Amino acid sequence: MALSNLGTLLGTRGAGSVQLALSTRLALWKSRRALAKLDDRALNDVGISRAEADREAQLTVWDVPAAWKRC
C-alpha cells in the first residue's frame, strides 16, 4: 500500500501525520490490552465495569474515541 493510500485510510495527510496516526493507534491498542488485564478491583477503582472493559478491549485500533474524530 502506498503511503498516500495509507494516509487516506488513516484520515491524515503527509508522512509525519501517518507516523503520528500509527503511533497513536499503537498506544490505543496497548491501553486496551492493559485495560483487559486489570482485575475487577482495579477496574472498580477507575469506575469501569468488567463488561465495559471487555467491550473496549474488543474494539479495533481503527475504532477510535469520538473526540479524536473532531480534531
PyMOL Python script that loads the backbone (N, CA, C, O; Angstrom):
from pymol import cmd

cmd.read_pdbstr("""\
ATOM      1  N   MET A   1       0.855  -1.182   0.000  1.00  0.00           N
ATOM      2  CA  MET A   1       0.000   0.000   0.000  1.00  0.00           C
ATOM      3  C   MET A   1       0.892   1.233   0.000  1.00  0.00           C
ATOM      4  O   MET A   1       1.831   1.337   0.789  1.00  0.00           O
ATOM      5  N   ALA A   2       0.590   2.144  -0.876  1.00  0.00           N
ATOM      6  CA  ALA A   2       1.356   3.381  -0.967  1.00  0.00           C
ATOM      7  C   ALA A   2       1.099   4.242   0.260  1.00  0.00           C
ATOM      8  O   ALA A   2       0.024   4.184   0.857  1.00  0.00           O
ATOM      9  N   LEU A   3       2.089   5.037   0.630  1.00  0.00           N
ATOM     10  CA  LEU A   3       1.974   5.903   1.811  1.00  0.00           C
ATOM     11  C   LEU A   3       0.786   6.852   1.685  1.00  0.00           C
ATOM     12  O   LEU A   3       0.108   7.128   2.675  1.00  0.00           O
ATOM     13  N   SER A   4       0.529   7.353   0.483  1.00  0.00           N
ATOM     14  CA  SER A   4      -0.608   8.264   0.313  1.00  0.00           C
ATOM     15  C   SER A   4      -1.929   7.534   0.550  1.00  0.00           C
ATOM     16  O   SER A   4      -2.858   8.108   1.117  1.00  0.00           O
ATOM     17  N   ASN A   5      -2.019   6.283   0.124  1.00  0.00           N
ATOM     18  CA  ASN A   5      -3.222   5.499   0.369  1.00  0.00           C
ATOM     19  C   ASN A   5      -3.391   5.211   1.862  1.00  0.00           C
ATOM     20  O   ASN A   5      -4.508   5.239   2.377  1.00  0.00           O
ATOM     21  N   LEU A   6      -2.309   4.940   2.541  1.00  0.00           N
ATOM     22  CA  LEU A   6      -2.352   4.700   3.984  1.00  0.00           C
ATOM     23  C   LEU A   6      -2.805   5.963   4.699  1.00  0.00           C
ATOM     24  O   LEU A   6      -3.591   5.894   5.644  1.00  0.00           O
ATOM     25  N   GLY A   7      -2.318   7.113   4.259  1.00  0.00           N
ATOM     26  CA  GLY A   7      -2.741   8.379   4.839  1.00  0.00           C
ATOM     27  C   GLY A   7      -4.231   8.606   4.663  1.00  0.00           C
ATOM     28  O   GLY A   7      -4.898   9.105   5.569  1.00  0.00           O
ATOM     29  N   THR A   8      -4.752   8.247   3.511  1.00  0.00           N
ATOM     30  CA  THR A   8      -6.187   8.374   3.256  1.00  0.00           C
ATOM     31  C   THR A   8      -6.963   7.450   4.195  1.00  0.00           C
ATOM     32  O   THR A   8      -7.973   7.854   4.770  1.00  0.00           O
ATOM     33  N   LEU A   9      -6.499   6.229   4.347  1.00  0.00           N
ATOM     34  CA  LEU A   9      -7.142   5.264   5.235  1.00  0.00           C
ATOM     35  C   LEU A   9      -7.162   5.764   6.673  1.00  0.00           C
ATOM     36  O   LEU A   9      -8.160   5.598   7.375  1.00  0.00           O
ATOM     37  N   LEU A  10      -6.075   6.369   7.110  1.00  0.00           N
ATOM     38  CA  LEU A  10      -5.965   6.865   8.480  1.00  0.00           C
ATOM     39  C   LEU A  10      -6.599   8.235   8.661  1.00  0.00           C
ATOM     40  O   LEU A  10      -6.732   8.715   9.787  1.00  0.00           O
ATOM     41  N   GLY A  11      -6.988   8.863   7.569  1.00  0.00           N
ATOM     42  CA  GLY A  11      -7.577  10.193   7.653  1.00  0.00           C
ATOM     43  C   GLY A  11      -6.536  11.274   7.905  1.00  0.00           C
ATOM     44  O   GLY A  11      -6.826  12.276   8.560  1.00  0.00           O
ATOM     45  N   THR A  12      -5.330  11.079   7.392  1.00  0.00           N
ATOM     46  CA  THR A  12      -4.244  12.033   7.612  1.00  0.00           C
ATOM     47  C   THR A  12      -3.636  12.442   6.277  1.00  0.00           C
ATOM     48  O   THR A  12      -3.938  11.873   5.228  1.00  0.00           O
ATOM     49  N   ARG A  13      -2.771  13.443   6.353  1.00  0.00           N
ATOM     50  CA  ARG A  13      -2.042  13.892   5.166  1.00  0.00           C
ATOM     51  C   ARG A  13      -0.576  14.013   5.523  1.00  0.00           C
ATOM     52  O   ARG A  13      -0.234  14.540   6.582  1.00  0.00           O
ATOM     53  N   GLY A  14       0.275  13.540   4.666  1.00  0.00           N
ATOM     54  CA  GLY A  14       1.707  13.670   4.857  1.00  0.00           C
ATOM     55  C   GLY A  14       2.291  12.531   5.678  1.00  0.00           C
ATOM     56  O   GLY A  14       1.598  11.900   6.476  1.00  0.00           O
ATOM     57  N   ALA A  15       3.584  12.279   5.466  1.00  0.00           N
ATOM     58  CA  ALA A  15       4.264  11.173   6.137  1.00  0.00           C
ATOM     59  C   ALA A  15       4.291  11.351   7.649  1.00  0.00           C
ATOM     60  O   ALA A  15       4.122  10.380   8.387  1.00  0.00           O
ATOM     61  N   GLY A  16       4.503  12.582   8.122  1.00  0.00           N
ATOM     62  CA  GLY A  16       4.530  12.829   9.563  1.00  0.00           C
ATOM     63  C   GLY A  16       3.187  12.534  10.214  1.00  0.00           C
ATOM     64  O   GLY A  16       3.123  12.010  11.326  1.00  0.00           O
ATOM     65  N   SER A  17       2.129  12.874   9.513  1.00  0.00           N
ATOM     66  CA  SER A  17       0.788  12.612  10.025  1.00  0.00           C
ATOM     67  C   SER A  17       0.496  11.120  10.068  1.00  0.00           C
ATOM     68  O   SER A  17      -0.149  10.640  11.000  1.00  0.00           O
ATOM     69  N   VAL A  18       0.965  10.387   9.071  1.00  0.00           N
ATOM     70  CA  VAL A  18       0.775   8.940   9.046  1.00  0.00           C
ATOM     71  C   VAL A  18       1.510   8.309  10.219  1.00  0.00           C
ATOM     72  O   VAL A  18       0.963   7.451  10.911  1.00  0.00           O
ATOM     73  N   GLN A  19       2.741   8.730  10.443  1.00  0.00           N
ATOM     74  CA  GLN A  19       3.528   8.198  11.558  1.00  0.00           C
ATOM     75  C   GLN A  19       2.844   8.499  12.886  1.00  0.00           C
ATOM     76  O   GLN A  19       2.779   7.631  13.757  1.00  0.00           O
ATOM     77  N   LEU A  20       2.340   9.701  13.050  1.00  0.00           N
ATOM     78  CA  LEU A  20       1.644  10.079  14.277  1.00  0.00           C
ATOM     79  C   LEU A  20       0.373   9.248  14.456  1.00  0.00           C
ATOM     80  O   LEU A  20       0.084   8.784  15.559  1.00  0.00           O
ATOM     81  N   ALA A  21      -0.378   9.063  13.386  1.00  0.00           N
ATOM     82  CA  ALA A  21      -1.613   8.269  13.463  1.00  0.00           C
ATOM     83  C   ALA A  21      -1.311   6.832  13.839  1.00  0.00           C
ATOM     84  O   ALA A  21      -2.022   6.245  14.653  1.00  0.00           O
ATOM     85  N   LEU A  22      -0.270   6.256  13.261  1.00  0.00           N
ATOM     86  CA  LEU A  22       0.096   4.881  13.585  1.00  0.00           C
ATOM     87  C   LEU A  22       0.574   4.746  15.027  1.00  0.00           C
ATOM     88  O   LEU A  22       0.194   3.803  15.721  1.00  0.00           O
ATOM     89  N   SER A  23       1.397   5.673  15.476  1.00  0.00           N
ATOM     90  CA  SER A  23       1.891   5.589  16.850  1.00  0.00           C
ATOM     91  C   SER A  23       0.763   5.813  17.860  1.00  0.00           C
ATOM     92  O   SER A  23       0.754   5.205  18.930  1.00  0.00           O
ATOM     93  N   THR A  24      -0.178   6.679  17.519  1.00  0.00           N
ATOM     94  CA  THR A  24      -1.330   6.913  18.391  1.00  0.00           C
ATOM     95  C   THR A  24      -2.191   5.662  18.481  1.00  0.00           C
ATOM     96  O   THR A  24      -2.652   5.298  19.562  1.00  0.00           O
ATOM     97  N   ARG A  25      -2.406   5.014  17.363  1.00  0.00           N
ATOM     98  CA  ARG A  25      -3.214   3.801  17.364  1.00  0.00           C
ATOM     99  C   ARG A  25      -2.505   2.650  18.067  1.00  0.00           C
ATOM    100  O   ARG A  25      -3.159   1.811  18.687  1.00  0.00           O
ATOM    101  N   LEU A  26      -1.194   2.597  17.983  1.00  0.00           N
ATOM    102  CA  LEU A  26      -0.441   1.592  18.726  1.00  0.00           C
ATOM    103  C   LEU A  26      -0.606   1.818  20.226  1.00  0.00           C
ATOM    104  O   LEU A  26      -0.791   0.865  20.983  1.00  0.00           O
ATOM    105  N   ALA A  27      -0.540   3.064  20.651  1.00  0.00           N
ATOM    106  CA  ALA A  27      -0.739   3.392  22.069  1.00  0.00           C
ATOM    107  C   ALA A  27      -2.157   3.022  22.510  1.00  0.00           C
ATOM    108  O   ALA A  27      -2.351   2.523  23.619  1.00  0.00           O
ATOM    109  N   LEU A  28      -3.137   3.260  21.658  1.00  0.00           N
ATOM    110  CA  LEU A  28      -4.518   2.899  21.959  1.00  0.00           C
ATOM    111  C   LEU A  28      -4.643   1.388  22.116  1.00  0.00           C
ATOM    112  O   LEU A  28      -5.293   0.915  23.048  1.00  0.00           O
ATOM    113  N   TRP A  29      -4.034   0.632  21.223  1.00  0.00           N
ATOM    114  CA  TRP A  29      -4.060  -0.825  21.287  1.00  0.00           C
ATOM    115  C   TRP A  29      -3.447  -1.315  22.594  1.00  0.00           C
ATOM    116  O   TRP A  29      -4.007  -2.189  23.256  1.00  0.00           O
ATOM    117  N   LYS A  30      -2.292  -0.750  22.967  1.00  0.00           N
ATOM    118  CA  LYS A  30      -1.635  -1.143  24.218  1.00  0.00           C
ATOM    119  C   LYS A  30      -2.504  -0.809  25.427  1.00  0.00           C
ATOM    120  O   LYS A  30      -2.586  -1.595  26.371  1.00  0.00           O
ATOM    121  N   SER A  31      -3.139   0.333  25.401  1.00  0.00           N
ATOM    122  CA  SER A  31      -4.018   0.728  26.509  1.00  0.00           C
ATOM    123  C   SER A  31      -5.201  -0.220  26.645  1.00  0.00           C
ATOM    124  O   SER A  31      -5.583  -0.595  27.754  1.00  0.00           O
ATOM    125  N   ARG A  32      -5.770  -0.601  25.525  1.00  0.00           N
ATOM    126  CA  ARG A  32      -6.911  -1.520  25.559  1.00  0.00           C
ATOM    127  C   ARG A  32      -6.491  -2.894  26.054  1.00  0.00           C
ATOM    128  O   ARG A  32      -7.246  -3.539  26.781  1.00  0.00           O
ATOM    129  N   ARG A  33      -5.304  -3.356  25.680  1.00  0.00           N
ATOM    130  CA  ARG A  33      -4.810  -4.649  26.179  1.00  0.00           C
ATOM    131  C   ARG A  33      -4.568  -4.574  27.693  1.00  0.00           C
ATOM    132  O   ARG A  33      -4.886  -5.514  28.423  1.00  0.00           O
ATOM    133  N   ALA A  34      -4.013  -3.471  28.152  1.00  0.00           N
ATOM    134  CA  ALA A  34      -3.762  -3.309  29.588  1.00  0.00           C
ATOM    135  C   ALA A  34      -5.076  -3.253  30.357  1.00  0.00           C
ATOM    136  O   ALA A  34      -5.181  -3.823  31.443  1.00  0.00           O
ATOM    137  N   LEU A  35      -6.064  -2.583  29.817  1.00  0.00           N
ATOM    138  CA  LEU A  35      -7.378  -2.497  30.446  1.00  0.00           C
ATOM    139  C   LEU A  35      -7.982  -3.887  30.599  1.00  0.00           C
ATOM    140  O   LEU A  35      -8.576  -4.197  31.632  1.00  0.00           O
ATOM    141  N   ALA A  36      -7.835  -4.715  29.587  1.00  0.00           N
ATOM    142  CA  ALA A  36      -8.388  -6.071  29.612  1.00  0.00           C
ATOM    143  C   ALA A  36      -7.739  -6.926  30.694  1.00  0.00           C
ATOM    144  O   ALA A  36      -8.354  -7.869  31.192  1.00  0.00           O
ATOM    145  N   LYS A  37      -6.510  -6.606  31.058  1.00  0.00           N
ATOM    146  CA  LYS A  37      -5.777  -7.402  32.048  1.00  0.00           C
ATOM    147  C   LYS A  37      -6.040  -6.975  33.492  1.00  0.00           C
ATOM    148  O   LYS A  37      -5.638  -7.675  34.422  1.00  0.00           O
ATOM    149  N   LEU A  38      -6.709  -5.838  33.693  1.00  0.00           N
ATOM    150  CA  LEU A  38      -6.967  -5.376  35.055  1.00  0.00           C
ATOM    151  C   LEU A  38      -7.951  -6.297  35.764  1.00  0.00           C
ATOM    152  O   LEU A  38      -8.885  -6.808  35.147  1.00  0.00           O
ATOM    153  N   ASP A  39      -7.742  -6.506  37.057  1.00  0.00           N
ATOM    154  CA  ASP A  39      -8.710  -7.303  37.820  1.00  0.00           C
ATOM    155  C   ASP A  39      -9.903  -6.430  38.188  1.00  0.00           C
ATOM    156  O   ASP A  39      -9.873  -5.210  38.021  1.00  0.00           O
ATOM    157  N   ASP A  40     -10.955  -7.076  38.692  1.00  0.00           N
ATOM    158  CA  ASP A  40     -12.196  -6.349  38.977  1.00  0.00           C
ATOM    159  C   ASP A  40     -12.004  -5.245  40.019  1.00  0.00           C
ATOM    160  O   ASP A  40     -12.651  -4.201  39.937  1.00  0.00           O
ATOM    161  N   ARG A  41     -11.130  -5.463  40.986  1.00  0.00           N
ATOM    162  CA  ARG A  41     -10.878  -4.432  41.995  1.00  0.00           C
ATOM    163  C   ARG A  41     -10.250  -3.186  41.369  1.00  0.00           C
ATOM    164  O   ARG A  41     -10.638  -2.062  41.686  1.00  0.00           O
ATOM    165  N   ALA A  42      -9.288  -3.391  40.486  1.00  0.00           N
ATOM    166  CA  ALA A  42      -8.645  -2.258  39.812  1.00  0.00           C
ATOM    167  C   ALA A  42      -9.640  -1.533  38.903  1.00  0.00           C
ATOM    168  O   ALA A  42      -9.647  -0.303  38.839  1.00  0.00           O
ATOM    169  N   LEU A  43     -10.475  -2.295  38.205  1.00  0.00           N
ATOM    170  CA  LEU A  43     -11.491  -1.671  37.356  1.00  0.00           C
ATOM    171  C   LEU A  43     -12.457  -0.845  38.196  1.00  0.00           C
ATOM    172  O   LEU A  43     -12.853   0.251  37.799  1.00  0.00           O
ATOM    173  N   ASN A  44     -12.831  -1.367  39.345  1.00  0.00           N
ATOM    174  CA  ASN A  44     -13.716  -0.634  40.253  1.00  0.00           C
ATOM    175  C   ASN A  44     -13.056   0.673  40.706  1.00  0.00           C
ATOM    176  O   ASN A  44     -13.726   1.697  40.840  1.00  0.00           O
ATOM    177  N   ASP A  45     -11.760   0.634  40.937  1.00  0.00           N
ATOM    178  CA  ASP A  45     -11.024   1.840  41.354  1.00  0.00           C
ATOM    179  C   ASP A  45     -11.119   2.959  40.316  1.00  0.00           C
ATOM    180  O   ASP A  45     -11.161   4.137  40.670  1.00  0.00           O
ATOM    181  N   VAL A  46     -11.153   2.589  39.044  1.00  0.00           N
ATOM    182  CA  VAL A  46     -11.229   3.608  37.991  1.00  0.00           C
ATOM    183  C   VAL A  46     -12.654   3.808  37.483  1.00  0.00           C
ATOM    184  O   VAL A  46     -12.884   4.587  36.559  1.00  0.00           O
ATOM    185  N   GLY A  47     -13.607   3.104  38.086  1.00  0.00           N
ATOM    186  CA  GLY A  47     -15.012   3.319  37.762  1.00  0.00           C
ATOM    187  C   GLY A  47     -15.480   2.668  36.479  1.00  0.00           C
ATOM    188  O   GLY A  47     -16.371   3.184  35.804  1.00  0.00           O
ATOM    189  N   ILE A  48     -14.882   1.531  36.136  1.00  0.00           N
ATOM    190  CA  ILE A  48     -15.254   0.818  34.915  1.00  0.00           C
ATOM    191  C   ILE A  48     -15.670  -0.600  35.279  1.00  0.00           C
ATOM    192  O   ILE A  48     -15.004  -1.263  36.074  1.00  0.00           O
ATOM    193  N   SER A  49     -16.767  -1.063  34.701  1.00  0.00           N
ATOM    194  CA  SER A  49     -17.215  -2.437  34.954  1.00  0.00           C
ATOM    195  C   SER A  49     -16.422  -3.408  34.084  1.00  0.00           C
ATOM    196  O   SER A  49     -15.783  -3.005  33.112  1.00  0.00           O
ATOM    197  N   ARG A  50     -16.470  -4.680  34.437  1.00  0.00           N
ATOM    198  CA  ARG A  50     -15.802  -5.713  33.639  1.00  0.00           C
ATOM    199  C   ARG A  50     -16.386  -5.721  32.221  1.00  0.00           C
ATOM    200  O   ARG A  50     -15.646  -5.843  31.245  1.00  0.00           O
ATOM    201  N   ALA A  51     -17.704  -5.592  32.108  1.00  0.00           N
ATOM    202  CA  ALA A  51     -18.342  -5.596  30.785  1.00  0.00           C
ATOM    203  C   ALA A  51     -17.847  -4.425  29.937  1.00  0.00           C
ATOM    204  O   ALA A  51     -17.581  -4.593  28.747  1.00  0.00           O
ATOM    205  N   GLU A  52     -17.721  -3.238  30.539  1.00  0.00           N
ATOM    206  CA  GLU A  52     -17.225  -2.065  29.804  1.00  0.00           C
ATOM    207  C   GLU A  52     -15.780  -2.274  29.367  1.00  0.00           C
ATOM    208  O   GLU A  52     -15.408  -1.933  28.244  1.00  0.00           O
ATOM    209  N   ALA A  53     -14.969  -2.835  30.258  1.00  0.00           N
ATOM    210  CA  ALA A  53     -13.564  -3.089  29.937  1.00  0.00           C
ATOM    211  C   ALA A  53     -13.442  -4.106  28.809  1.00  0.00           C
ATOM    212  O   ALA A  53     -12.642  -3.926  27.891  1.00  0.00           O
ATOM    213  N   ASP A  54     -14.228  -5.167  28.877  1.00  0.00           N
ATOM    214  CA  ASP A  54     -14.194  -6.186  27.829  1.00  0.00           C
ATOM    215  C   ASP A  54     -14.648  -5.622  26.495  1.00  0.00           C
ATOM    216  O   ASP A  54     -14.059  -5.922  25.456  1.00  0.00           O
ATOM    217  N   ARG A  55     -15.690  -4.811  26.519  1.00  0.00           N
ATOM    218  CA  ARG A  55     -16.209  -4.194  25.289  1.00  0.00           C
ATOM    219  C   ARG A  55     -15.148  -3.278  24.667  1.00  0.00           C
ATOM    220  O   ARG A  55     -14.932  -3.312  23.455  1.00  0.00           O
ATOM    221  N   GLU A  56     -14.497  -2.472  25.485  1.00  0.00           N
ATOM    222  CA  GLU A  56     -13.457  -1.566  24.991  1.00  0.00           C
ATOM    223  C   GLU A  56     -12.264  -2.348  24.447  1.00  0.00           C
ATOM    224  O   GLU A  56     -11.699  -1.985  23.415  1.00  0.00           O
ATOM    225  N   ALA A  57     -11.885  -3.407  25.130  1.00  0.00           N
ATOM    226  CA  ALA A  57     -10.725  -4.200  24.715  1.00  0.00           C
ATOM    227  C   ALA A  57     -10.956  -4.902  23.380  1.00  0.00           C
ATOM    228  O   ALA A  57      -9.995  -5.213  22.677  1.00  0.00           O
ATOM    229  N   GLN A  58     -12.200  -5.155  23.023  1.00  0.00           N
ATOM    230  CA  GLN A  58     -12.516  -5.841  21.771  1.00  0.00           C
ATOM    231  C   GLN A  58     -12.547  -4.908  20.561  1.00  0.00           C
ATOM    232  O   GLN A  58     -12.609  -5.376  19.424  1.00  0.00           O
ATOM    233  N   LEU A  59     -12.506  -3.609  20.789  1.00  0.00           N
ATOM    234  CA  LEU A  59     -12.529  -2.655  19.678  1.00  0.00           C
ATOM    235  C   LEU A  59     -11.224  -2.722  18.893  1.00  0.00           C
ATOM    236  O   LEU A  59     -10.173  -3.043  19.447  1.00  0.00           O
ATOM    237  N   THR A  60     -11.298  -2.421  17.617  1.00  0.00           N
ATOM    238  CA  THR A  60     -10.101  -2.398  16.785  1.00  0.00           C
ATOM    239  C   THR A  60      -9.376  -1.068  16.951  1.00  0.00           C
ATOM    240  O   THR A  60      -9.932  -0.119  17.503  1.00  0.00           O
ATOM    241  N   VAL A  61      -8.157  -1.002  16.482  1.00  0.00           N
ATOM    242  CA  VAL A  61      -7.397   0.254  16.561  1.00  0.00           C
ATOM    243  C   VAL A  61      -7.984   1.327  15.660  1.00  0.00           C
ATOM    244  O   VAL A  61      -7.694   2.510  15.835  1.00  0.00           O
ATOM    245  N   TRP A  62      -8.801   0.929  14.701  1.00  0.00           N
ATOM    246  CA  TRP A  62      -9.418   1.906  13.806  1.00  0.00           C
ATOM    247  C   TRP A  62     -10.652   2.515  14.439  1.00  0.00           C
ATOM    248  O   TRP A  62     -11.132   3.555  13.989  1.00  0.00           O
ATOM    249  N   ASP A  63     -11.172   1.878  15.480  1.00  0.00           N
ATOM    250  CA  ASP A  63     -12.355   2.369  16.178  1.00  0.00           C
ATOM    251  C   ASP A  63     -11.879   3.278  17.316  1.00  0.00           C
ATOM    252  O   ASP A  63     -11.702   2.837  18.451  1.00  0.00           O
ATOM    253  N   VAL A  64     -11.679   4.542  16.987  1.00  0.00           N
ATOM    254  CA  VAL A  64     -11.120   5.493  17.953  1.00  0.00           C
ATOM    255  C   VAL A  64     -12.236   6.227  18.686  1.00  0.00           C
ATOM    256  O   VAL A  64     -13.366   6.272  18.201  1.00  0.00           O
ATOM    257  N   PRO A  65     -11.934   6.802  19.849  1.00  0.00           N
ATOM    258  CA  PRO A  65     -12.934   7.591  20.568  1.00  0.00           C
ATOM    259  C   PRO A  65     -13.483   8.732  19.692  1.00  0.00           C
ATOM    260  O   PRO A  65     -12.766   9.301  18.869  1.00  0.00           O
ATOM    261  N   ALA A  66     -14.744   9.042  19.887  1.00  0.00           N
ATOM    262  CA  ALA A  66     -15.421  10.063  19.066  1.00  0.00           C
ATOM    263  C   ALA A  66     -14.700  11.411  19.122  1.00  0.00           C
ATOM    264  O   ALA A  66     -14.638  12.122  18.119  1.00  0.00           O
ATOM    265  N   ALA A  67     -14.162  11.759  20.276  1.00  0.00           N
ATOM    266  CA  ALA A  67     -13.479  13.047  20.417  1.00  0.00           C
ATOM    267  C   ALA A  67     -12.273  13.157  19.484  1.00  0.00           C
ATOM    268  O   ALA A  67     -11.924  14.259  19.060  1.00  0.00           O
ATOM    269  N   TRP A  68     -11.634  12.034  19.160  1.00  0.00           N
ATOM    270  CA  TRP A  68     -10.483  12.051  18.263  1.00  0.00           C
ATOM    271  C   TRP A  68     -10.896  12.435  16.853  1.00  0.00           C
ATOM    272  O   TRP A  68     -10.107  13.026  16.115  1.00  0.00           O
ATOM    273  N   LYS A  69     -12.107  12.110  16.477  1.00  0.00           N
ATOM    274  CA  LYS A  69     -12.559  12.349  15.108  1.00  0.00           C
ATOM    275  C   LYS A  69     -12.870  13.822  14.863  1.00  0.00           C
ATOM    276  O   LYS A  69     -12.980  14.243  13.712  1.00  0.00           O
ATOM    277  N   ARG A  70     -13.012  14.611  15.927  1.00  0.00           N
ATOM    278  CA  ARG A  70     -13.298  16.033  15.788  1.00  0.00           C
ATOM    279  C   ARG A  70     -12.052  16.849  15.539  1.00  0.00           C
ATOM    280  O   ARG A  70     -12.142  18.006  15.126  1.00  0.00           O
ATOM    281  N   CYS A  71     -10.893  16.270  15.782  1.00  0.00           N
ATOM    282  CA  CYS A  71      -9.625  17.010  15.650  1.00  0.00           C
ATOM    283  C   CYS A  71      -9.185  17.115  14.215  1.00  0.00           C
ATOM    284  O   CYS A  71      -8.142  17.704  13.931  1.00  0.00           O
TER     285      CYS A  71
END
""", "prot")
cmd.dss("prot")
cmd.show_as("cartoon", "prot")
cmd.util.cbc("prot")
cmd.orient("prot")
